[in-house]
Amino acid sequence: MHAMSKPIRWGILGTGLIATEFAKALQHVRDAELVSVGSRTQSSSSTFASAHGLARAHGSYEALAADPLVDVVYIATPHTLHCENTLLCLRAGKHVLCEKPFALNTAQLTEMVNEAQRRQLFLMEAMWMRFIPLLRDLQHRLAENEIGEIRMLQADFGFRAPFDPFSRLFNLDLAGGALLDIGIYPLAFAMLLLGEPAEVASLAHEAATGVDEQSAYLLRHAQGQISVLASALRTQTSMSARVYGTRGLIHLPKQFWRAKEMIVQPRNKAPQHVHLPYHGNGYQFEAQEVVDCLLAGKTESEIMPLADSLSLMRTMDQIRRQWGLTYPVEKISDLNS
Ligand SMILES: NC(=O)c1ccc[n+]([C@@H]2O[C@H](COP(=O)([O-])OP(=O)(O)OC[C@H]3O[C@@H](n4cnc5c(N)ncnc54)[C@H](OP(=O)(O)O)[C@@H]3O)[C@@H](O)[C@H]2O)c1
């Protein structure tokens, strides 16, 4: 792929909650311009376009994918459409940033990755946690051995949402449930620091719709490190993370996936409170990475490589196999592959 010229022109596919947040974040991104949007309906597309000052509003996802003024598309639809929408855009020659979970399963994700690689197009999972300044700083401190070697970590993501069987969160047809929506964050956190687990054990409690209402995951990593993780759609949890090393611990007390503060506590030393605040909603950092990669002619991010997304997807497949949970839109054989 050749390096592209400035500005990188974005299109957004879907007009829901996260699409709006991402449009706001793009205002803080260098060398980027939001030019176009696509929706299932023209009215929703036009409303979104006028709210964000866009000249181009398409009444279908196909029309957005075909828009010659768009370089890269951000996919902001429910989980069940991520694979289909990504393939649509790649086949139209667009680079893609796709919301998490990247796909429903490894079979889908493999098809997406193969398509991008065949066409020499950029593809990345919108795992924005990896680009948050404090999370980058945390990795640096761990690499510098500030708390020794990591032996164990804990992380959870739970909130109490009203039970609505038709909402994206609880709807089985839209691949709702805690794991794919928010359990993905503690899993991605653990795997960022400790890699793909050698062994996984998990338990889920089902909501009335059949999705996992709350679930817990225990990972054993290559050198015997253990991750203790959980997620919940009807239980407020601390949303914190703790990383335990041989010479101390690091505590991210609030919303670890978008953290602005942490306490670094090496053994026998005073705790250090680290603050790395940022403006806006935090989605600007992942968008900046996409822009920088495209300007450098890269088809993949070194901070969020496709191999790591595949590894995360494999682990989530494995967890769902343990529960026997498949979604109606998915072939059972996909999960077993
Ligand atoms: N990174 C994050 O922090 C974060 C936060 C929230 C969500 N997400 C991810 O982003 C994705 C979208 O979440 P969201 O909260 O933005 O959802 P949302 O508000 O329901 O919006 C989803 C959009 O997708 C389109 N869509 C297409 N088919 C649909 C269907 N059958 N039902 C509902 N919407 C449909 C709609 O746009 P049109 O009508 O315009 O086509 C809708 O506005 C999810 O995969 C979620 O995991 C990420």
The ligand as an SDF file (V2000), in Angstrom:
LIG
                    3D

 48 52  0  0  0  0  0  0  0  0999 V2000
  -15.9180    1.5410   21.7230 N   0  0  0  0  0  0  0  0  0  0  0  0
  -16.8850    1.7980   22.5680 C   0  0  0  0  0  0  0  0  0  0  0  0
  -16.6900    2.4080   23.6150 O   0  0  0  0  0  0  0  0  0  0  0  0
  -18.2460    1.3930   22.2520 C   0  0  0  0  0  0  0  0  0  0  0  0
  -19.2880    1.9460   22.9320 C   0  0  0  0  0  0  0  0  0  0  0  0
  -20.5560    1.5920   22.5590 C   0  0  0  0  0  0  0  0  0  0  0  0
  -20.7260    0.6610   21.5610 C   0  0  0  0  0  0  0  0  0  0  0  0
  -19.6700    0.1160   20.9080 N   0  0  0  0  0  0  0  0  0  0  0  0
  -19.8560   -0.8600   19.8340 C   0  0  0  0  0  0  0  0  0  0  0  0
  -20.4080   -0.1750   18.7180 O   0  0  0  0  0  0  0  0  0  0  0  0
  -21.4350   -0.9690   18.1240 C   0  0  0  0  0  0  0  0  0  0  0  0
  -22.6970   -0.1320   18.0610 C   0  0  0  0  0  0  0  0  0  0  0  0
  -23.1110    0.2270   19.3660 O   0  0  0  0  0  0  0  0  0  0  0  0
  -24.0630    1.4840   19.6560 P   0  0  0  0  0  0  0  0  0  0  0  0
  -24.1550    1.5840   21.1320 O   0  0  0  0  0  0  0  0  0  0  0  0
  -23.6430    2.6590   18.8830 O   0  0  0  0  0  0  0  0  0  0  0  0
  -25.4370    0.8990   19.0930 O   0  0  0  0  0  0  0  0  0  0  0  0
  -26.7260    1.7160   18.5840 P   0  0  0  0  0  0  0  0  0  0  0  0
  -26.8320    3.0190   19.2780 O   0  0  0  0  0  0  0  0  0  0  0  0
  -27.8640    0.7590   18.6470 O   0  0  0  0  0  0  0  0  0  0  0  0
  -26.3890    2.0310   17.0590 O   0  0  0  0  0  0  0  0  0  0  0  0
  -26.1630    1.0300   16.1190 C   0  0  0  0  0  0  0  0  0  0  0  0
  -26.4690    1.5660   14.7300 C   0  0  0  0  0  0  0  0  0  0  0  0
  -26.3140    0.4880   13.8170 O   0  0  0  0  0  0  0  0  0  0  0  0
  -27.2820    0.5630   12.7910 C   0  0  0  0  0  0  0  0  0  0  0  0
  -28.0300   -0.7020   12.6930 N   0  0  0  0  0  0  0  0  0  0  0  0
  -28.0430   -1.5270   11.6400 C   0  0  0  0  0  0  0  0  0  0  0  0
  -28.8200   -2.5860   11.8510 N   0  0  0  0  0  0  0  0  0  0  0  0
  -29.3370   -2.4330   13.0870 C   0  0  0  0  0  0  0  0  0  0  0  0
  -30.2270   -3.2120   13.8480 C   0  0  0  0  0  0  0  0  0  0  0  0
  -30.7410   -4.3660   13.4170 N   0  0  0  0  0  0  0  0  0  0  0  0
  -30.5510   -2.7720   15.0730 N   0  0  0  0  0  0  0  0  0  0  0  0
  -30.0340   -1.6210   15.5550 C   0  0  0  0  0  0  0  0  0  0  0  0
  -29.1870   -0.8440   14.8560 N   0  0  0  0  0  0  0  0  0  0  0  0
  -28.8390   -1.2480   13.6190 C   0  0  0  0  0  0  0  0  0  0  0  0
  -28.1740    1.7500   13.1040 C   0  0  0  0  0  0  0  0  0  0  0  0
  -27.7420    2.8280   12.2890 O   0  0  0  0  0  0  0  0  0  0  0  0
  -28.5670    3.2430   10.9880 P   0  0  0  0  0  0  0  0  0  0  0  0
  -30.0080    3.2030   11.3660 O   0  0  0  0  0  0  0  0  0  0  0  0
  -28.0540    4.5790   10.6960 O   0  0  0  0  0  0  0  0  0  0  0  0
  -28.2420    2.2630    9.8990 O   0  0  0  0  0  0  0  0  0  0  0  0
  -27.8880    2.0650   14.5660 C   0  0  0  0  0  0  0  0  0  0  0  0
  -28.0190    3.4270   14.8360 O   0  0  0  0  0  0  0  0  0  0  0  0
  -21.5410   -2.2470   18.9500 C   0  0  0  0  0  0  0  0  0  0  0  0
  -20.8820   -3.3060   18.2920 O   0  0  0  0  0  0  0  0  0  0  0  0
  -20.8310   -1.9260   20.2640 C   0  0  0  0  0  0  0  0  0  0  0  0
  -20.1380   -3.0290   20.8140 O   0  0  0  0  0  0  0  0  0  0  0  0
  -18.4400    0.4780   21.2320 C   0  0  0  0  0  0  0  0  0  0  0  0
  1  2  1  0
  2  3  2  0
  2  4  1  0
  4  5  1  0
  4 48  2  0
  5  6  2  0
  6  7  1  0
  7  8  2  0
  8  9  1  0
  8 48  1  0
  9 10  1  0
  9 46  1  0
 10 11  1  0
 11 12  1  0
 11 44  1  0
 12 13  1  0
 13 14  1  0
 14 15  2  0
 14 16  1  0
 14 17  1  0
 17 18  1  0
 18 19  2  0
 18 20  1  0
 18 21  1  0
 21 22  1  0
 22 23  1  0
 23 24  1  0
 23 42  1  0
 24 25  1  0
 25 26  1  0
 25 36  1  0
 26 27  1  0
 26 35  1  0
 27 28  2  0
 28 29  1  0
 29 30  1  0
 29 35  2  0
 30 31  1  0
 30 32  2  0
 32 33  1  0
 33 34  2  0
 34 35  1  0
 36 37  1  0
 36 42  1  0
 37 38  1  0
 38 39  2  0
 38 40  1  0
 38 41  1  0
 42 43  1  0
 44 45  1  0
 44 46  1  0
 46 47  1  0
M  CHG  2   8   1  16  -1
M  END
$$$$
